[in-house]
Amino acid sequence: MDSLTQVVLGAAVGEAVLGKKVGNRAMLWGAIAGTIPDLDTIARYLTDTITATEMHRGFSHSIVFSILMAPLLGWLVHQIKKRDDVGWQGWAKLFFWGLFTHPLLDAFTTWGTQLFWPFDLRLAFNNISVIDPLYTLPFLVCLIIAAFKKRGTLSRKRINNLGIYLSTGYLILTLVVKWVAHTKVTNALEQQQVAYSEISTRPGFGNAILWNANVDAGDAYLIGDYSFFDSKPITFTSYPKKREASKELTSRDEVQRLIKISEGWYILEKEDNQWIYNDLRFGLITIDPAHPKFIFRYTLEDKEGVITATEDRPEVGSIGTVMSTLWERIKGN
């Protein structure tokens, strides 16, 4: 999830664990704990793009990391301000839950997380967008109100817990909504007599009303979307895989690593005599309806026998145009 959401979640967890004893300091340290796992993004400045992408939401988003770091961080905070009624164990408990709930929430997004590192398993339930105001804003409002309540009062505890209950309830609701949207997509494919081997559905940006679908239909991917306000059948656009043309390139180790990252949902194509790797998991941006582009793209180059990847995000224009286009689609086809 986005940084603000993780800060809010960490702060609320910190309040739930130690708010009664240390007040708003629990929110502060909880917010810090909720931010720490995403420091793995520093890797992009220290190594190549492919390695940094592999590392993102890896070790720092695991149960192992939470278990190892919580006692250390708890001890450090205890040295800053010793509290016999809290002890390093109390701070360690706060940090464990702040660190652990971060990747737990990330597991519900499209990118997913390696919660069970070092096992090679990335959890990605694809039921909530990385930014979803309906998840974050009620949570944030409850946290702010709780921060102004007197420490240790029942009203402070209740309002903080309300934020946690609202966010968790919404998260569970999106799982149900995903199941309904996924069913709509599979029904549409059956009605259109489309043969397929795999389907991936995920929410559109910032909402749980519009859902995108990737369909593996053999030699091509079919991509479509469904809004709960749609009145017309779902339509799918075909994108050829072009596997034969890129056969030599896909045999390279670096490209195989990218394929593993994108869980096999990719298209390699040439643009202006340059190979572009498209990661299909995050959908398309359609500022120009005639030439939509995949949001996550990498330009590949062969430098002295090593394939390097450079992020090549498409120009999206003004945020107002993007949001307007998204809103029109959410309202239905």
N, C-alpha and C positions, 0 to 999 in steps of 0.2 A: 504494500500500500504506500501512498504518498507519505512524505515526512511528517506533515502536520497530523495526520491520522495516527501515526505511530507514536508521536509525542503525546497526543491526547490519551491513547490507550495506556502508554507507560505511566503517565501521571495518574490516571484513574486507578491503575493497579497499585501504584505506590501508595496512594491514599487508602486503598482498601487494606493494605498490609500494615502500614505504620502511621497512618494519618492520625489516629487517636492519640499517639504518643508524641509525634514530632510536628504535627500540623502540616503547613504548606511545604515544609522541607521534604516531606514524603512525596509530594507531587513533583517537586523539582528534581529529586534524584530518580524518581520513577520515569520522568520524561527523558532524562539523560540515558537511563538504562534502555528505554525504548528506541533510542537513536543509535546506540552503539553498534548493533548488527550491520547497519547499512554503511559503516565505515569501510566495508570491503570494496566500496566503489573507488577507494584510493588506488586500487590495483591498476586502474586504467592509466594512471600516470607513471606506473612503475614497470609495466610489462606490455606485451602486445595485446591487441584487441581480442583475439580469440581466447587467449589464456585468461584475460580479465573477465570476459563473458562467462567462461567456465567457472570462475571463482565466485561470481556474483551469486548471492544467496546460497553459498556453499557452507563451509565450516562455520562461519560466523552466524549462520542461521540454523544451527543444529542444537540438539539436546546436549550433546557433548560440550559444546562451547558454553552453554548456559551453566552447566554443572561445574565446569572448570573455572569460569570467570567470576561467578557469583561470590564464592568465599574470598577471592582476592580483592574484588571491588568492595565487598562488605568490610573487610579488614582496613582497606585504605580510608574509607569514609569514617570508620570508627576512630582512626588516628586523627582525623581532622577535628572531629567533635565527639569526644568520648561521652557516652551516655550509658550509665550502668543499667538503666531500665530497658535499654535497647540491645547493647552489646554488638559485637561484630556479626553475631548470628542473625540478629534482627535485620541488619542492613543486608546481609547475604541473602536472606529470604526475599527482601524487596527486590534485589538485583536479579535473583533467579527468575522470579515471575515477570519482571520487566523485560528481561532478555528473552525468556521463553515465549511469551505471548506475541512478541514481534513476528518470529517466523511462523508461529501457529496461524496468525492472521494472514500472512503472506501465502500460506499454502492454499488459500481459497481463491487466489488470483490466477491469472493466465501464466505468469512466469513461474510460479510455484517456488518451492524451497526444498533444500536437502536436509530436512528435519532429522533424518536418521543417518546422517553422515557418520562414519565413512562408508556406509553402504551406498551403492550406486543406485539411488532411488530418489527421484524428484517428485514431490507431491504437488499437483496443480489441479485443483477441483474446478477451476474456470467458472466460478459462480458469482464473482463480484469484480467490478472494475477497479483498477489500481487507484482511481479517484472516484468516490461516490459520495456526493453531498448528503444523501439521505442516511448514510451510515455515520458520517463524521459530524455534521452540524448539531444534531440533537445531543450527541455525546459531548461535544465541546461546550454547549450551553449548560448542560448539567454540571460539568467540571468547573466552569467559571462560577456558577452559583454556589457550588459546594466550597470553593476556595474562600468565599466571603462569609461562610458560616463559621461559628465558633468551633474551635478544635474540640473533638470529643463529644459533640452533641449528636443526638439521634437524628436530627434533621440533616446535618452534614453527611452522615453515613447514608441516610436514605436517598438523598439526591445524587450522591456519587454512585451508589448501587443502581439507581434508576438509569443513569447513563450507560452503565455496563449491561443492564438487562435490555435496554432499547437497542443497543448496537448488536448484541448477541442475537436478539430476536430477529432483527433485520437480516443478519447474516444467514440465519436458518431459513428465513423466508426466501432469500435469493436461491437457496438450494431447491426449494419447491418450484420456484418460478423457472429455474433452469430446466427442471424435469419437464415442465409443461412446454417450454419453448423447444426443447429437444424432440419431444413427441410430435409437435407441429411440423418440424423439419422432416422427421422420418416418414410421417404420413404423406407429406407433399412429395417426397421421393417415390413412395409406393404408388401414389396416384399418377405420377408422371412416368411410371415404369422405368425408373433409373436404377441400374445395377451399381452397387457401391460396396466397398470393403470396410470403410471406416468413416466416422463422422466426428467432428470436433465442434462443439458449440460454446460460445463465450458471450458475455454481455458487451454491449456497445459502450463507448467511452462515457463514463460519468453517470450511468443509469442502469436499471435492471428491467427496462421496458423493451428496448431494442436489442435483439440478439443476432449475432453473426454466426454463420455456419460454414465450415470447410468440409468438403465431401471428397473422399478419394474414390474416383470413378475410373480407375485403371490408368489410361494414358493421359488423363487430364484431371485437374481438380475442379470441382464445381463450388462456386462461392455464392452464397445468398444471405439474405437477412430477413428477420421477422420481427415486426412490432406487434405488441398486443392490441394496437389500434388499427391494424391492417384490415382491409375489407376485400382485398384481392388475393389470389393464390400467390404463394412464394415463387419467385423466379430465381433461376440459378444462371450464373455466367461461367462459361467454361474457360479454364486457363491451362493450355497444354503443358505437360511436364517437361518436354524437350530433353528427356534423359539421354537419348542417343547422341545428341549434339554435344552434351557436356560430359560424356562418358569418361574421357581421359582425365578431365579436371576432377571429377568426383572420386577418382581412385587415389587422389593425393591425401596424405594424412591430415593436413590442415583443414581441408574441405570436409573430410569425414567427421572431424571434431565439430564443425559447424552443423553438419547434418544431425549429429547426436544431440546437440544443444536444442535444435528446433524440432526434435522428436520426429524427424522424417518429413515434416511439413515444409517443403522448400521448392523453389523454382530457380534454376540457374539460367540466365539469359544474357545475351550480348546487347549492349547499348553503346553506340559509337565506338565499336571495336573493343569494348571493355566488358569483362565479365562482371555481372552483378548477381550477388546471392540474395534472394528474397526469402525472408523468414515469414511464413504465412500465418503464424499463430496470432499475430497482433492486428491483422486485418488491413484494409485499404484506406487510403485517404483520397477523397474524390472531389477535390477543389475544381479540377477540370474533368467533368463527367466522361468526356471522350477518351481521357488518358489517366485513369486512376492508377495510383502507385501504392505498393505495399509500404507500410509505415517503417518496418525494420528492414533495411537494405544494407548490404556491404559490398564495396568495390574490392574486387580481388586482383592482386598483382603478383607476378612471379619475380621475386627479387633474389637472384643468385641461387635458384633452385628451391627457394622457400616461398610458400604462398602467404602473403600478408593480406589482412582484411582491414578496410577502413570504413567506419560508419558513414553511410550516405543517406541521411534522412531527407526525404523530399520536402521541397518548399511548400508550406501550408498556407501562406498568405496571412491575412489578418485573423486574429482569434475570433473576431466578430463574425467573419464569413464562415469559419469552421463551425462555430456554435449554431449559427443560423441554419446551415446545411443539415447539421445533426438534428436540430429541433424539428425541421420540416419532415425528416425521415421518421423520427419518433412518433409524430402525429399520425402516421399511417400512410399506406401506399394508395 
